[in-house]
Amino acid sequence: MLAEKVETESELQEARHLGYTYFQGYFFCKPSIVSGRDIPAGRTACLQLLKACAAPELDYDHIESIFNQEPALTYRLLRFLNSPMLPFRAEIHSVRHAVILLGERDFRRWVSIVALVMIAANKPPELIRTALTRAYFCEELARPFGLSKSSSELFLMGMLSIADALLDRPMTQVLSELSLSPEIHSALNGGGGTFDGIYRAQSPF
C-alpha cells in the first residue's frame, strides 16, 4: 500500500505502524535547515567523491587521497564490494583493485552509491531511494536528449537534486561549496542550461 502526502516524521512513523510499505510526500525531499554549521568533514569527502566520479576522466590518485582522508569510506566501499550478494570471485582489498575488477563505469557507480549512503546517514531510507531513482533516470535520459557523453554528470545531477534534504542546507549553500560543472550548477540552481530539460523531467520522482 502507498501512503501519500507524507509531510512530517510523525506521519511517516504512523504510516509505517499502519502497515504501509510505500511512501510519497514532500517530507522525503524537504531539508531541515540547520543554520550556522558547516557540512561535516565526512560528508564533504563524500561530496568530493561524487564530483570526482562525475569527471570525464577519473583521477585515481585524487580519488585514493579522498579515501585515505576518510578510512570509514574505504571500509564501507570494501564491505559493499565484498558482500556475498555481489558476483566477484576475488576479494577486493583496495581502491585500485576495485578499479581493475569493476572497470571504470561500474567503479563510478559503486563509489557514488557508497558516498550517497554515507551522506544520507540518519535519514529515512526512502530519501536514498529517491536520490538513486533520480540518478538512474537522468542517466537513462542522456541518450534521448543527445547527451550520451554527459551520462556520468547527469547521474551526479540526479543524486544531488535532493542534496539540500540530505545535508539540511539550502541548495544555494550546498552548490557554493562544491566545484560542479556549469551545466549541473545551473540546472540545480534553477537557471536553465543544457541539463535543464532532464532536471525538470526527473523532478516528479
N, C-alpha and C positions, 0 to 999 in steps of 0.2 A: 504494500500500500504506500501511496505517496502523500506526505504531509506538505501542503502548500502554504505559502505566506508565513514561513517561519522567520520571525523578526528579532527574537531575543534568545539568549542562552536558556532561559527558563522554559520557553516554548519548545525548544529543541529537546530538552530533557523530558518534558511532558509527552511529546510525540513519541519518543523512544519508549517511555513507560507504557504507552497505549498500544505499542506493538508495530509502529510504523518502521519501515526499513529504508525508505527513500525520502529525501527531504529537499525542499526547494524554498528559497526565500532570500531576501536581501541580507539577512544575518550572515550568510556564508561569504559575502564579498564586502562586508561593511567593516572598516577599520575601527578599532577602539583607540582613538587618538591619544597618545601619551606625549605631552609637550615637554621640552627641555631635556630630552635624553638622546644620546647618540645611539646608533644601531650597535648592538653588542658585537664584540670582536668576532665571535664565531659566525654570526650571521653575515657580517661584512665579508668574511672569507668565502662564504657560500655564494654570495652575490658576485664576488670576483671570479669564482669558478664558472658560474653561469655565463658571465661575459666572455671568459676565455674559451669556453666550449662553443660559443657562437661565432668566433673569429673565423674568417675564410681559411686560414691556415693555423693549425694548432701549434702553440709554442709549448712544447713538452717540458722544457726547463722551467718556464714560468708556472705551469700547472703543478709541477712537482714542488716548487717552492711554496705554493699556497698550501698544499697538503702537509708539507713539513712544518708550516706555522701552526697548523691545527691537527694534532695527532688524532683527535676524535673523528675527523673527516676520513682519514686513511683507514681507521678501524671500521667505520661504517661502510665504506666502499668495499673493502675486502670481505667483510661479513656478508654483504649483499651478494657479491660475485661468487663466493664460495658456498652459497646456500645449496642444499641438496635439490632444490626446485629448479636450479639452472643447469643446463646441459654441458658444463665444462668438464672435460675429462681430467685436466691437470689443475692442481690447486694454484690459485693466483696469489702471489706473495708480494707484489709490489705494483706501483702505478705503471711503471714501464712494462712490466709483464702483462698487465691488463691491456695495454695498448696493443701489444703483439698478438694476444689471443683474441681480442674482441674486434680489432680493426677500428679504423678511425670513426666511422659512422656510429657504431654501437657504443664505442667508448664515450663519445659526446653525449649520447642519450643517457647512459647509466650514470655518468658523473653529474649530469644535470638533474636527474631524478633524485640522486642521493643528496645533492645540495638543497633541492626543494624540500625534501622530507625533513632535513635538519633545520631549515628556516622555519618550517611550519610546526616545530615542536610546541606542544601545549595548545595547538589549535585543533578545531574539530577535523576529523579525517575527511569530511566532505569538502573541506576547503582545498585539500591536496588533490582530491579527485577533480574538482572544478579547474584547478590550475593545469593539471595534466590533460584533461579533456580539451581545454582551450589550446594548449601547446600542440597537441597532435592534430587538432582541427586546423590550426593556422598552417602547420607544416603541409597538410594534405591539400590546402588551397594554393600552395605555391605554384604548382604546375598549371592549373586552370587560369591563374592570374598572370601567367608568363613570368614567374619569379622563381623558377626552379633553383637557380644558383643561390638564392637567399633563403632556402628552406631552413637552415640551421638558425638564422637570425629570426625567422618567423616563429620557430619553435620557442625560442627565448622570449619573444614578444608575448606569445600566448601565456607562458608561465608568469611573466612579470605583469600581466594585465590586472592581477589582483595583489600586486606587491604591497599596496597600501594596507590591505587587510592582513597580509602575512606579517608585516612589520609594525603595524599600528602607527603609521605615519602617513601624512598627506602624500599623494603621488608626486606632487611637485618637489617635495623634500627628498623623496627616495631617488628621483631622477637626477637631482642636483648633486647627489653623492656618488653617482655612477657615470662612468665614461662609456655611454652606449652610442651606437651608430645614430646619425641624424634621423634616419628613417624610423627606427624604433622610438627614439625620444619624441619625435613629432607626433607619431600615432598615439602613444600612451599619454601625451600631454594635450591631446585633443586638437592638434594643429594641422591635421590632414597629412599629406605627403604620399609617398609611394605605397606604404603599407596600410594606409587608412581604410581602404575598402575591405581588406581582410580583417583588420581590427574590428570594424563595425559588424562584420558578418559573424564573428565569434562571440560578440557581446552577450547574446541571449543565453549562452551556455554557462 
